[in-house]
Amino acid sequence: MTIAILCTGMVGQTFANTLVAKGHTIFMGTRHVADTLKKPGNPAMNLPPFADWVAAHPTVQLTSFAEAAAAADLLINVTAGTASVAALETISEQNLAGKILIDVANPLDFSKGMPPTLSIVNNDSLGETIQRQFPDLKVVKTLNTMNCFVMVNPALISGPHNVFVSGNDAAAKQMVSMFLTEQFGWTPASIIDLGDITTARGTEQLLPIWIRLWGALQTPMFNFAITRA
């Protein structure tokens, strides 16, 4: 499969590492290719300078958002939530029409420091905003309630735990659920379909508690587990 990963940060690199190893063709989209290649590393997060990372992953093709989307069968949005709509606006409607977008982004607003607030909340969500703005996309919100390493390798967390999916298109949700199972190792029993895209409000609003749990536990390596009577 040819997959466009929209954004080049730690989450995008984590997805790319996993999907390249699975044999997929990966395009990484960015707003400015030249500027992205100048990005310094972040030793605190074990991130090398981006040019070094790309050199070590020669099968990953770094392109504009528009070129990545044009080439891809599947889109994965891992941009900062406050920039997601602007990133998608650089892509022509023709190259979005009918495609599935796995939306992993959260509308986190860091303008007042930590902890962040949500820029979209209560009666709306980023997932809904994207679906309204780009009606020909099939938006499926998922994986946005956990650390990126858990997203692509749920076995890092012991015991049963869950991932949620939200979206208007039943077939798209089914395809994304299969993708989570086949590519990342989520079990069918761990996937909870919450319903249409409005249910993304619930998962995005888990982020304030997720961030506070990270602080309390002093690790991001945890996830939510739903237990039933």
Buried (B, 14 or more C-beta within 10 A) or exposed (E): EEBBBBBBBBBBBBBBBBBBEEEBBBBBBBBEBEEBBEBEBEEEEEBBBBBEBBEEBEEBBBBBBBBBBBBBEBBBBBBBBBEBBEBBEBBEEEBBEEBBBBBBBBBBBEEEEEEBEBBBBEEBBBBBBBBEEBEEBBBBBBBBBBBBBBBBBBEBBEEEBBBBBBBBBEEBBBBBBEBBBEBBBBEEEBBBBBBBBBBBBBBBBBBBEBBEBBEEEEEBEBBBEEEEE
